[in-house]
Amino acid sequence: MATLTVYPAPTGEVFIGGIMSEFWYTEYTMSKVYGYWHTEFELFGGLHWFWLITCAVFTVAISIVYRKASEKNRNRIRLSMAMFVFLFEISRIIMELITDQWHVSSLPLQLCSIGVFICTWHAIHPNKLAGNLLYALSLPGAALAMLSPSWTMLPLWNFNHLNSELGHIVLFSYPIMLLSGGFKPELKELPKVMAILVGMCLIVTPINEAYNTNFFFLGDPYGNPITTMCTEIFGENFFVIGYAILLVIVMAIMYAPFEILRRTSQSA
């Protein structure tokens, strides 16, 4: 395993001869250099709003383009978006290894990182299960990440900042784009989605406990606003119960309209 080298304050130079530019710093390195509570931009400050507006504009634009595109061009759009986030994710891992910043928390085991591979799977082989996974998990996960980013300690001109923002924009817009093209989430696929989610949680939980990581936000009861709220209601030992309740509510809101439309069309 690569060990983390704590670098001195940024010098503005490229990573040559042991000196690394802040452009390559990860969240983990930034926390070691500047402290855990260091921030480069504020929630719902100017930079945050810039990315939120960019996400909204891109989502609307790509959805309109996709809706009007031929099936051949739709395939190209899906593959282009999937390859973009896939290569970004792989390049992130390679960068962290090359710069000796790799840490267990760098494993692609967060929900959105897994969403990158699901997105790639769907782009190569469109199918109902992958589509529902993206709609039910990646869409709300990316929305939460964009609204409450965990990379506020990274400056704009930073590889992982750009990677996180652009990657989450694609993960958010991709399933909405599919909806614009006629994709309809199906309630009968939801048990499979939930089973996969539970399976992923069972995989990351022992890793969180062994390495003090926070995959799926299951390791830190105060890891984000959602876990904090659940912890305040249910306590540190049972905040996952709040997760489960919120998950049921979110899934009901997301799937109810499509199920109502399906049953209405069948009875018509």
Backbone bond lengths (Angstrom), bond angles and torsions (degrees), N, CA, C in turn:
res aa  C-N    CA-C-N  psi(-1)  N-CA   C-N-CA  omega(-1)  CA-C   N-CA-C  phi
1 M - - - 1.449 - - 1.526 109.02 -
2 A 1.338 116.37 136.61 1.461 119.73 177.60 1.517 109.60 -70.95
3 T 1.307 116.71 143.07 1.454 120.96 178.58 1.509 109.67 -98.11
4 L 1.325 115.94 147.91 1.455 120.56 -178.24 1.512 110.59 -79.70
5 T 1.306 116.35 127.25 1.453 121.35 173.60 1.522 108.11 -98.99
6 V 1.311 116.97 123.79 1.463 120.58 177.96 1.520 108.48 -84.18
7 Y 1.312 116.33 109.30 1.459 121.64 -176.11 1.514 111.31 -84.02
8 P 1.312 118.50 157.47 1.466 121.22 176.24 1.513 110.65 -70.73
9 A 1.313 115.85 174.74 1.462 119.78 179.12 1.519 109.68 -54.06
10 P 1.358 118.04 148.17 1.462 122.13 -175.29 1.519 112.63 -54.01
11 T 1.305 116.29 140.90 1.466 121.40 178.65 1.518 112.05 -106.92
12 G 1.356 114.80 -10.79 1.447 119.18 -178.01 1.512 112.53 85.70
13 E 1.321 117.73 1.15 1.454 121.29 -179.51 1.530 110.21 -95.76
14 V 1.298 115.18 157.32 1.444 120.77 178.40 1.523 109.51 -73.90
15 F 1.338 116.20 159.77 1.462 120.15 -178.45 1.526 109.56 -70.20
16 I 1.319 116.34 87.64 1.467 122.94 178.74 1.523 107.49 -137.15
17 G 1.311 116.00 129.86 1.446 119.35 176.94 1.517 113.61 63.86
18 G 1.344 117.48 31.51 1.459 121.20 175.55 1.512 114.60 90.21
19 I 1.354 118.47 -0.37 1.460 120.85 178.06 1.520 108.50 -105.41
20 M 1.322 116.17 126.53 1.457 119.52 -174.13 1.515 111.90 -117.50
21 S 1.316 116.32 133.62 1.449 121.86 176.44 1.524 109.63 -71.36
22 E 1.324 115.36 150.05 1.460 121.08 176.90 1.523 111.37 -61.26
23 F 1.309 117.15 -20.15 1.471 120.35 178.13 1.520 111.12 -55.58
24 W 1.343 117.59 -31.07 1.455 121.43 -175.88 1.532 113.62 -96.47
25 Y 1.309 117.98 -1.72 1.459 120.18 -178.53 1.535 110.68 -63.65
26 T 1.314 115.97 139.94 1.461 121.79 172.07 1.530 108.78 -94.71
27 E 1.333 116.16 172.19 1.460 120.05 176.32 1.527 110.35 -59.20
28 Y 1.323 115.50 -39.08 1.462 120.14 -177.82 1.529 110.63 -64.33
29 T 1.331 116.65 -43.77 1.458 120.11 179.17 1.529 110.84 -67.33
30 M 1.324 117.06 -42.47 1.467 120.53 179.20 1.521 110.75 -59.20
31 S 1.336 117.07 -40.01 1.463 120.00 -179.60 1.520 111.42 -67.41
32 K 1.342 116.40 -31.28 1.456 120.16 178.52 1.530 111.77 -75.40
33 V 1.331 115.72 -35.93 1.460 120.13 -177.15 1.530 111.66 -80.49
34 Y 1.344 116.89 -45.44 1.458 120.82 -172.65 1.525 114.54 -107.76
35 G 1.330 117.84 -10.94 1.454 120.11 -177.47 1.516 111.38 106.53
36 Y 1.320 115.83 151.18 1.471 122.07 -172.86 1.524 112.51 -61.01
37 W 1.340 117.82 -33.59 1.468 120.18 -173.72 1.536 112.56 -94.79
38 H 1.316 117.92 9.70 1.460 120.48 179.18 1.526 110.36 -66.05
39 T 1.322 117.29 137.87 1.462 121.87 176.28 1.521 110.22 -133.15
40 E 1.321 115.32 145.32 1.464 122.43 176.81 1.530 111.55 -104.51
41 F 1.332 116.90 -21.31 1.458 119.94 175.19 1.525 108.77 -148.82
42 E 1.323 115.67 152.59 1.455 121.62 -174.86 1.527 110.84 -96.65
43 L 1.329 115.52 150.05 1.462 120.08 174.69 1.527 109.17 -61.42
44 F 1.326 115.28 129.97 1.458 123.98 -179.64 1.534 112.30 59.92
45 G 1.335 114.11 27.16 1.454 120.10 168.64 1.524 108.56 -87.82
46 G 1.324 116.91 -171.92 1.455 121.06 -175.34 1.520 113.91 -58.12
47 L 1.337 117.48 -48.32 1.467 120.89 -178.26 1.518 111.53 -66.69
48 H 1.324 115.62 -39.75 1.475 118.85 178.79 1.526 110.98 -62.86
49 W 1.321 116.66 -44.24 1.460 120.02 178.57 1.530 111.49 -64.92
50 F 1.319 116.76 -34.61 1.467 120.08 176.78 1.526 110.26 -57.07
51 W 1.338 116.80 -46.87 1.464 119.88 -178.78 1.531 111.84 -70.39
52 L 1.323 117.52 -36.75 1.466 119.94 178.57 1.528 110.88 -64.32
53 I 1.321 116.32 -43.17 1.469 120.52 178.80 1.528 110.20 -67.21
54 T 1.340 116.85 -40.78 1.463 121.03 177.00 1.521 110.45 -59.15
55 C 1.328 116.41 -42.73 1.459 121.16 178.96 1.526 111.11 -61.91
56 A 1.338 116.45 -44.89 1.463 120.74 -179.11 1.528 111.07 -63.95
57 V 1.333 116.30 -45.61 1.472 120.61 -178.73 1.521 110.45 -64.30
58 F 1.330 116.89 -44.98 1.467 119.77 -179.40 1.522 110.87 -64.01
59 T 1.324 117.27 -41.73 1.461 120.80 -178.77 1.517 111.13 -61.34
60 V 1.319 116.72 -45.50 1.469 120.82 179.00 1.522 109.91 -64.33
61 A 1.327 117.18 -45.59 1.465 121.26 -176.42 1.523 111.61 -64.07
62 I 1.335 117.36 -48.96 1.463 119.86 -176.95 1.520 110.78 -68.36
63 S 1.331 117.60 -30.15 1.464 120.90 178.09 1.520 110.96 -68.39
64 I 1.333 116.31 -40.07 1.464 120.20 177.83 1.522 110.65 -66.22
65 V 1.330 116.42 -44.97 1.463 121.00 179.13 1.524 110.50 -61.50
66 Y 1.322 116.44 -44.77 1.466 121.58 -178.01 1.530 110.89 -65.12
67 R 1.317 116.59 -41.15 1.467 121.18 -179.08 1.523 111.11 -60.98
68 K 1.329 116.48 -36.85 1.473 120.78 -176.47 1.531 112.64 -89.82
69 A 1.321 117.68 -9.42 1.464 121.16 -173.86 1.526 111.88 -78.13
70 S 1.333 115.09 154.79 1.464 120.89 173.56 1.524 108.94 -71.71
71 E 1.310 117.58 167.35 1.464 120.16 -178.94 1.529 111.18 -62.64
72 K 1.327 116.38 -36.63 1.458 120.20 178.34 1.525 110.98 -63.10
73 N 1.319 116.60 -44.07 1.460 120.39 179.45 1.528 111.91 -71.45
74 R 1.329 116.06 -30.99 1.476 119.08 175.45 1.529 110.18 -62.89
75 N 1.303 116.49 -41.19 1.467 120.18 176.68 1.529 110.94 -59.95
76 R 1.323 115.90 -42.04 1.467 120.54 179.77 1.528 111.05 -64.83
77 I 1.323 116.54 -41.51 1.462 120.75 -179.80 1.522 110.26 -63.78
78 R 1.326 116.56 -46.24 1.469 120.08 -179.98 1.526 111.16 -61.02
79 L 1.336 116.26 -45.88 1.464 120.36 -179.27 1.525 111.47 -65.28
80 S 1.323 117.47 -39.66 1.459 121.11 -179.59 1.525 110.89 -63.35
81 M 1.333 116.42 -44.72 1.464 120.07 -179.69 1.526 111.15 -67.23
82 A 1.327 116.22 -41.80 1.460 120.13 -179.21 1.523 111.50 -66.62
83 M 1.328 116.97 -42.87 1.464 120.04 179.83 1.527 111.04 -66.40
84 F 1.321 116.25 -32.75 1.459 120.34 178.41 1.527 110.70 -60.77
85 V 1.336 117.06 -52.06 1.472 119.12 -178.02 1.525 111.49 -72.99
86 F 1.337 117.21 -31.91 1.465 120.14 179.29 1.530 110.58 -64.89
87 L 1.331 116.68 -47.94 1.465 120.40 -179.86 1.525 111.18 -66.31
88 F 1.312 116.87 -35.20 1.460 120.45 176.45 1.533 110.48 -63.00
89 E 1.328 116.54 -43.01 1.465 120.61 -179.17 1.526 111.03 -66.14
90 I 1.315 116.81 -43.68 1.466 120.48 178.79 1.524 110.61 -65.89
91 S 1.325 116.80 -41.09 1.473 120.01 -179.82 1.521 110.77 -65.41
92 R 1.326 117.05 -32.79 1.478 120.11 176.99 1.529 110.62 -61.83
93 I 1.313 116.12 -46.15 1.464 120.40 -179.22 1.528 110.29 -64.66
94 I 1.339 116.55 -44.14 1.465 120.58 179.62 1.524 110.36 -62.38
95 M 1.333 116.60 -43.01 1.460 120.62 -179.88 1.526 110.98 -60.30
96 E 1.321 117.05 -43.61 1.464 120.51 -177.84 1.529 111.39 -67.46
97 L 1.307 116.76 -33.75 1.461 120.02 177.08 1.530 110.87 -70.74
98 I 1.333 116.58 -44.64 1.461 120.90 -178.43 1.527 111.18 -64.04
99 T 1.328 117.45 -39.92 1.467 121.59 -177.63 1.522 112.46 -89.28
100 D 1.321 116.56 8.74 1.463 121.52 177.17 1.529 111.94 59.55
101 Q 1.337 115.44 38.12 1.461 120.31 178.24 1.517 112.51 -113.21
102 W 1.323 116.65 5.65 1.466 118.46 -176.08 1.520 110.51 -64.94
103 H 1.325 114.64 139.69 1.464 122.01 179.94 1.521 106.84 -141.66
104 V 1.316 117.62 158.28 1.465 120.24 -179.53 1.523 111.22 -54.94
105 S 1.322 116.57 -34.68 1.460 120.51 178.84 1.523 112.50 -66.27
106 S 1.349 116.68 -10.48 1.465 120.91 178.49 1.526 112.64 -81.01
107 L 1.321 117.45 -11.38 1.459 120.05 178.97 1.528 110.12 -56.71
108 P 1.324 118.11 141.72 1.473 120.47 -179.02 1.526 111.83 -77.46
109 L 1.334 115.73 62.48 1.460 120.93 -176.78 1.525 113.07 -116.20
110 Q 1.347 117.22 4.35 1.447 118.20 170.92 1.528 108.61 -74.62
111 L 1.323 115.90 157.41 1.463 120.47 -176.19 1.524 111.61 -55.83
112 C 1.329 117.35 -42.46 1.457 119.81 -177.96 1.530 111.91 -72.08
113 S 1.334 117.43 -33.09 1.469 119.56 175.79 1.522 110.29 -64.99
114 I 1.318 116.92 -41.78 1.464 120.58 176.28 1.522 109.66 -65.20
115 G 1.332 115.84 -34.67 1.460 120.22 177.52 1.516 112.59 -60.00
116 V 1.330 116.99 -30.64 1.467 120.74 177.17 1.526 110.34 -59.85
117 F 1.316 116.57 -43.96 1.465 120.71 -178.22 1.533 111.20 -73.66
118 I 1.332 117.04 -33.27 1.470 120.07 175.24 1.519 109.87 -66.58
119 C 1.329 116.26 -40.58 1.466 121.61 177.77 1.525 110.47 -61.10
120 T 1.322 116.47 -42.82 1.464 121.07 178.60 1.520 110.94 -64.70
121 W 1.329 115.75 -42.54 1.473 121.20 176.87 1.524 110.42 -58.50
122 H 1.339 116.44 -46.74 1.461 120.04 -178.43 1.526 111.50 -65.63
123 A 1.345 117.12 -39.61 1.456 120.07 -178.64 1.522 111.78 -64.33
124 I 1.336 115.59 -37.99 1.466 120.37 179.89 1.521 111.19 -77.96
125 H 1.321 115.92 -39.31 1.467 121.01 -177.35 1.528 109.06 -137.83
126 P 1.335 118.60 82.52 1.466 120.87 -179.22 1.524 111.75 -56.36
127 N 1.325 116.51 129.00 1.463 121.11 179.79 1.521 110.04 -153.77
128 K 1.326 116.09 161.11 1.467 121.50 -174.32 1.525 112.24 -64.08
129 L 1.327 117.10 -42.23 1.462 119.62 -176.61 1.526 110.96 -63.41
130 A 1.333 117.11 -48.20 1.463 120.55 179.50 1.525 110.76 -62.31
131 G 1.333 116.60 -40.51 1.458 120.44 178.53 1.520 111.88 -62.00
132 N 1.335 116.20 -42.62 1.461 120.12 179.06 1.522 112.20 -70.30
133 L 1.328 117.46 -34.14 1.462 120.43 175.33 1.532 110.58 -62.87
134 L 1.318 115.74 -42.67 1.461 119.87 179.30 1.521 110.95 -66.54
135 Y 1.331 116.54 -40.85 1.465 120.24 -178.62 1.527 111.32 -70.13
136 A 1.335 116.25 -46.68 1.462 120.31 -173.02 1.517 113.76 -79.88
137 L 1.334 117.46 -30.34 1.465 120.45 -174.26 1.526 113.17 -112.97
138 S 1.330 117.03 -52.75 1.467 119.38 -175.42 1.523 112.32 -68.30
139 L 1.330 117.00 -39.79 1.461 120.37 -178.31 1.530 112.12 -61.44
140 P 1.338 119.50 -56.58 1.474 118.11 178.24 1.524 113.04 -67.58
141 G 1.347 116.72 -32.70 1.459 119.57 178.42 1.519 111.88 -64.10
142 A 1.339 115.93 -44.39 1.471 120.15 179.12 1.526 110.46 -68.02
143 A 1.341 116.63 -36.89 1.466 120.17 178.45 1.526 110.59 -62.29
144 L 1.334 116.50 -44.81 1.462 120.51 178.71 1.528 110.99 -63.64
145 A 1.342 116.00 -40.97 1.461 119.77 -180.00 1.526 111.17 -64.72
146 M 1.318 117.17 -39.37 1.468 120.05 179.60 1.529 111.36 -69.48
147 L 1.340 116.81 -36.88 1.462 120.52 -179.19 1.524 112.04 -75.61
148 S 1.331 116.02 -31.61 1.461 120.28 -179.52 1.519 109.79 -135.47
149 P 1.328 118.08 70.41 1.470 122.04 -174.78 1.526 112.30 -64.67
150 S 1.326 114.81 143.39 1.467 120.93 178.64 1.527 111.39 -91.75
151 W 1.340 117.04 1.20 1.472 121.12 -176.40 1.538 111.23 -108.03
152 T 1.331 117.62 30.26 1.464 120.38 -179.43 1.530 112.11 -65.59
153 M 1.327 118.35 -16.19 1.458 120.69 178.92 1.526 112.22 -82.06
154 L 1.338 117.17 -4.41 1.459 120.43 -179.12 1.526 110.88 -100.07
155 P 1.335 118.31 134.47 1.468 121.05 178.19 1.521 110.76 -72.25
156 L 1.318 115.87 166.08 1.465 120.68 -179.32 1.524 111.31 -57.81
157 W 1.358 116.83 -48.20 1.461 119.90 -178.77 1.526 108.89 -82.65
158 N 1.325 115.12 74.53 1.454 122.38 -178.08 1.520 108.11 -150.85
159 F 1.318 116.39 135.31 1.464 120.95 -175.02 1.524 111.79 -57.04
160 N 1.331 117.64 -48.54 1.459 119.97 -176.96 1.522 112.77 -71.66
161 H 1.328 116.83 -28.72 1.466 119.36 174.08 1.530 109.82 -63.60
162 L 1.327 116.09 -51.57 1.461 120.32 179.83 1.518 111.12 -63.97
163 N 1.332 116.38 -40.60 1.462 121.56 177.85 1.515 110.55 -58.49
164 S 1.332 116.69 -48.27 1.464 121.38 -177.20 1.526 111.59 -65.53
165 E 1.318 116.67 -47.50 1.463 119.57 -177.65 1.530 111.93 -64.24
166 L 1.330 116.24 -51.21 1.461 119.81 -177.20 1.524 111.48 -67.71
167 G 1.335 116.40 -38.81 1.461 119.98 178.74 1.511 112.22 -63.23
168 H 1.328 117.54 -43.98 1.463 120.20 -179.71 1.524 111.83 -70.13
169 I 1.323 116.96 -31.25 1.465 119.25 175.66 1.520 110.32 -61.89
170 V 1.334 116.75 -43.70 1.461 120.31 178.93 1.528 110.80 -66.00
171 L 1.328 117.66 -43.92 1.465 120.75 -179.21 1.528 111.63 -64.78
172 F 1.331 116.93 -30.29 1.457 120.52 176.80 1.525 110.99 -76.24
173 S 1.317 116.58 -43.76 1.460 120.75 -173.55 1.533 113.15 -77.87
174 Y 1.332 117.13 -28.88 1.463 120.60 -175.14 1.533 112.23 -58.49
175 P 1.347 120.42 -54.02 1.464 118.71 179.69 1.522 113.57 -65.89
176 I 1.333 117.88 -32.28 1.468 119.61 176.75 1.520 109.52 -67.27
177 M 1.317 116.51 -38.63 1.456 121.56 175.03 1.526 110.70 -58.71
178 L 1.342 116.35 -42.55 1.462 120.22 178.27 1.529 111.07 -61.74
179 L 1.330 116.20 -40.16 1.468 120.16 177.97 1.520 110.66 -61.08
180 S 1.324 116.93 -40.23 1.468 120.80 179.89 1.522 111.58 -65.21
181 G 1.336 115.78 -24.74 1.464 120.15 -179.98 1.512 113.86 -92.18
182 G 1.330 117.01 5.15 1.460 119.92 175.30 1.516 115.66 109.10
183 F 1.322 117.59 -2.33 1.467 119.57 177.90 1.523 110.01 -65.58
184 K 1.337 116.79 134.65 1.456 121.77 179.47 1.527 109.43 -124.36
185 P 1.314 117.63 114.67 1.469 120.48 176.08 1.522 110.38 -57.58
186 E 1.322 116.65 141.34 1.457 121.42 -176.98 1.518 110.63 -117.42
187 L 1.325 115.71 130.16 1.456 121.66 -178.09 1.522 111.67 -60.86
188 K 1.328 116.98 -32.29 1.464 119.72 -178.01 1.525 112.44 -68.31
189 E 1.333 117.10 -17.11 1.458 120.94 176.80 1.527 112.01 -85.29
190 L 1.332 116.40 -14.42 1.460 120.29 -174.44 1.531 113.46 -62.51
191 P 1.353 120.17 -39.95 1.472 118.18 177.08 1.525 113.30 -58.55
192 K 1.333 117.25 -36.41 1.465 120.56 177.06 1.529 110.31 -65.83
193 V 1.328 115.23 -42.32 1.459 120.55 179.39 1.528 110.19 -60.57
194 M 1.337 116.34 -46.41 1.464 121.00 -179.03 1.528 111.16 -65.79
195 A 1.318 116.60 -37.47 1.466 120.33 178.73 1.529 110.33 -64.15
196 I 1.329 116.70 -41.32 1.465 120.70 178.41 1.524 110.02 -66.42
197 L 1.333 117.04 -40.76 1.466 120.97 178.79 1.532 110.77 -61.90
198 V 1.322 116.56 -45.66 1.471 120.61 178.80 1.529 109.88 -62.04
199 G 1.327 116.45 -41.92 1.461 120.51 178.84 1.521 111.92 -60.46
200 M 1.340 116.41 -42.43 1.462 120.18 179.10 1.526 110.83 -66.15
201 C 1.330 116.63 -37.38 1.466 120.08 177.81 1.528 111.09 -64.44
202 L 1.326 116.80 -38.87 1.463 120.62 178.87 1.529 111.18 -66.49
203 I 1.327 116.51 -30.58 1.468 120.46 179.18 1.526 110.92 -73.22
204 V 1.347 117.26 -44.14 1.466 119.45 -173.74 1.523 113.40 -80.98
205 T 1.333 117.85 -22.18 1.471 119.86 -176.39 1.527 112.78 -59.16
206 P 1.353 120.13 -50.11 1.475 118.26 178.16 1.523 113.17 -64.73
207 I 1.336 117.39 -28.52 1.470 120.21 176.83 1.527 109.61 -68.33
208 N 1.339 116.31 -42.73 1.462 120.07 176.29 1.519 111.79 -58.52
209 E 1.326 115.69 -43.28 1.459 120.14 -177.48 1.531 111.87 -69.61
210 A 1.332 116.65 -36.44 1.462 120.39 -176.58 1.526 112.73 -77.98
211 Y 1.335 117.22 -34.84 1.472 120.24 -172.44 1.529 113.70 -119.11
212 N 1.323 116.51 8.21 1.469 120.89 178.06 1.522 111.38 58.83
213 T 1.316 116.95 38.02 1.462 121.94 176.32 1.533 108.58 -93.21
214 N 1.322 115.22 -179.92 1.465 118.67 -175.69 1.525 111.75 -137.10
215 F 1.332 116.09 42.39 1.459 120.08 178.23 1.527 110.26 -61.35
216 F 1.328 115.25 138.20 1.467 123.70 -178.54 1.534 111.11 60.34
217 F 1.340 116.55 14.92 1.459 122.91 -178.41 1.532 111.94 56.39
218 L 1.335 114.71 33.79 1.462 120.15 179.18 1.531 112.28 -97.70
219 G 1.340 116.47 -11.93 1.456 119.42 -176.57 1.517 113.83 -91.62
220 D 1.338 117.26 -27.33 1.463 121.62 -176.36 1.526 108.66 -122.79
221 P 1.323 118.50 112.46 1.471 120.47 -178.55 1.521 113.34 -65.54
222 Y 1.338 116.79 -10.68 1.461 120.01 178.46 1.533 109.86 -118.79
223 G 1.333 116.58 28.77 1.459 121.00 -174.79 1.509 115.30 -69.39
224 N 1.331 118.51 -26.53 1.461 122.34 177.58 1.524 108.74 -157.60
225 P 1.335 118.98 174.85 1.466 120.05 -177.00 1.532 113.93 -58.01
226 I 1.338 117.05 -33.70 1.454 119.72 -179.17 1.526 110.62 -68.35
227 T 1.340 116.57 -48.30 1.463 118.83 -179.77 1.522 110.68 -65.54
228 T 1.326 116.85 -35.83 1.462 120.07 178.14 1.519 111.20 -62.35
229 M 1.328 116.48 -44.47 1.461 120.61 178.98 1.531 110.84 -62.85
230 C 1.342 116.28 -44.67 1.465 120.32 179.76 1.527 111.04 -64.10
231 T 1.331 116.29 -36.19 1.459 120.51 179.83 1.521 111.24 -68.43
232 E 1.332 116.03 -40.01 1.457 119.49 179.18 1.526 111.86 -64.25
233 I 1.336 116.66 -29.57 1.463 120.61 -178.42 1.524 111.82 -87.03
234 F 1.332 116.60 -44.94 1.464 120.93 -172.28 1.529 114.46 -106.78
235 G 1.328 117.36 -8.82 1.458 120.25 -178.83 1.517 111.84 90.44
236 E 1.332 116.45 163.74 1.460 121.71 -175.11 1.525 113.42 -65.21
237 N 1.324 117.16 -28.23 1.465 120.06 -176.81 1.522 113.12 -85.26
238 F 1.332 116.83 -15.61 1.462 119.09 -173.94 1.528 112.83 -130.97
239 F 1.343 117.23 21.79 1.468 118.86 -178.48 1.528 112.25 -64.16
240 V 1.342 116.45 -21.37 1.465 119.81 178.78 1.527 110.83 -64.17
241 I 1.345 117.66 -28.62 1.470 120.71 176.53 1.523 109.33 -59.82
242 G 1.324 116.15 -41.94 1.462 119.66 176.81 1.507 111.74 -62.12
243 Y 1.331 116.07 -38.80 1.467 121.06 174.69 1.525 110.68 -54.38
244 A 1.336 114.74 -50.37 1.467 120.78 -176.18 1.528 110.88 -61.33
245 I 1.326 116.58 -42.79 1.465 120.48 -179.87 1.523 110.63 -64.57
246 L 1.320 116.40 -45.08 1.463 120.34 178.49 1.523 111.45 -63.15
247 L 1.322 116.05 -37.41 1.459 120.42 -179.72 1.523 110.32 -62.73
248 V 1.323 117.00 -43.81 1.468 121.27 178.52 1.528 110.25 -61.38
249 I 1.329 116.14 -43.44 1.466 120.09 -179.33 1.526 110.93 -64.06
250 V 1.339 116.19 -46.44 1.464 120.60 -178.87 1.528 111.28 -63.20
251 M 1.337 116.60 -43.92 1.464 119.83 179.67 1.529 111.34 -63.77
252 A 1.331 116.50 -38.79 1.468 120.18 178.28 1.523 110.51 -62.23
253 I 1.332 116.35 -44.20 1.466 120.32 179.71 1.525 111.07 -65.23
254 M 1.326 117.30 -38.52 1.456 120.83 -175.54 1.528 112.77 -76.71
255 Y 1.324 116.88 -33.66 1.469 119.36 -174.24 1.525 114.12 -99.56
256 A 1.332 117.95 -23.35 1.466 120.80 -176.75 1.531 113.17 -56.58
257 P 1.340 119.82 -46.95 1.477 118.56 -178.60 1.532 113.41 -59.36
258 F 1.327 117.15 -39.89 1.463 120.26 -179.01 1.536 111.11 -70.97
259 E 1.327 116.05 -36.04 1.461 119.31 178.69 1.526 110.90 -69.77
260 I 1.327 116.53 -38.20 1.464 120.47 177.17 1.522 110.58 -64.25
261 L 1.324 116.22 -44.37 1.467 120.38 178.67 1.522 111.24 -63.15
262 R 1.334 116.57 -39.90 1.464 120.76 -179.60 1.525 110.64 -63.68
263 R 1.319 116.63 -45.97 1.460 120.26 -178.35 1.536 111.49 -69.63
264 T 1.344 115.34 -35.06 1.467 118.95 177.43 1.512 111.54 -65.06
265 S 1.351 116.61 -41.98 1.464 120.32 179.62 1.526 111.79 -67.47
266 Q 1.338 116.93 -32.46 1.456 120.58 179.65 1.531 111.88 -71.70
267 S 1.330 115.07 -34.63 1.464 119.09 -178.29 1.522 113.40 -84.06
268 A 1.353 115.90 -13.05 1.470 119.97 -177.41 1.512 111.23 -73.37
